[in-house]
Amino acid sequence: MSDSTSVVHLMLTRAGLSVSPAELEAFVRTYDAMQAGIDAMYAVEATRYESPALVFTPTPAFVDWD
């Protein structure tokens, strides 16, 4: 069992989901592609600790109309 297969199998087991071998293989391929994208994002050192462009601030901003 490959490392990715083990990770995907563990996540599915923790979620209480059982899948067929074909579905597991598809999930592993998807996981590998997603992980490669995530690794590529963190490979750019300058953007590692930047905030995303869209940030939700739950504190309302009240304007003083005086």
Contacts in CASP RR format, 6 or more apart in sequence:
PFRMAT RR
TARGET T0000
AUTHOR 0000-0000-0000
METHOD contacts of the structure
MODEL  1
MSDSTSVVHLMLTRAGLSVSPAELEAFVRTYDAMQAGIDAMYAVEATRYE
SPALVFTPTPAFVDWD
1 9 0 8 1.000
2 28 0 8 1.000
4 28 0 8 1.000
4 31 0 8 1.000
4 32 0 8 1.000
4 35 0 8 1.000
5 24 0 8 1.000
5 28 0 8 1.000
7 31 0 8 1.000
8 24 0 8 1.000
8 27 0 8 1.000
8 28 0 8 1.000
8 31 0 8 1.000
9 24 0 8 1.000
12 18 0 8 1.000
12 19 0 8 1.000
12 24 0 8 1.000
12 27 0 8 1.000
19 27 0 8 1.000
41 47 0 8 1.000
42 48 0 8 1.000
END
